[in-house]
């Protein structure tokens, strides 16, 4: 292994908290179960950049049988971005250590344009990634095989030389099917154990 490819949410950035989910649902002004069903059903094309924010939220409104005004949409975008914005500073520090030590790193994230742009504005640690694969910009989202192939090509490495790290087992299995090595992320300590103490050396872990 000569490169580590990270997922964002659930690994580096935290998943939506109950409070942030409630703020988002409250902003939409609709019952929770119906809202989340529509929110997730239409998320893949939004993440792939096929929908603008206005198109995505119009689709959510249509599925719910309601109408969102332009102001409603603007408020929903703000609440949605905020719900995905908390990061784990231990992870960002670790990624900085890896990069400083010569380990090649990349990021593969299912993320819509509004959120990607917000991360670019606020998080200078993104510069540590040699490969930055936002689904909204590469046109592929996990667990689609082309998302992993895109990253392998961008690294200029065969898939087997890349360790993919994700908190979702289905995404890890898809990466392995694409030829990468996979690590199901549960904690930073477990990831460090997998890397075998070679973080910062730029060398192979032998895994």
Secondary structure, DSSP 8 states (H G I E B T S, - for coil): --EEEE-SBTTTB----HHHHHHHHHHHTS-HHHHHHHHHHTHHHHHTTSS-HHHHHHHHHHHHT----HHHHHHHHHHHHHHT--B-HHHHHHHHHHHHTT-EEEEEE---HHHHHHHHHH-GGGGG-SEEEEHHHHS--TTSHHHHHHHHHHHTS-GGGEEEEES-HHHHHHHHHTT-EEEE-S-HHHHHHHHTT-TTT------
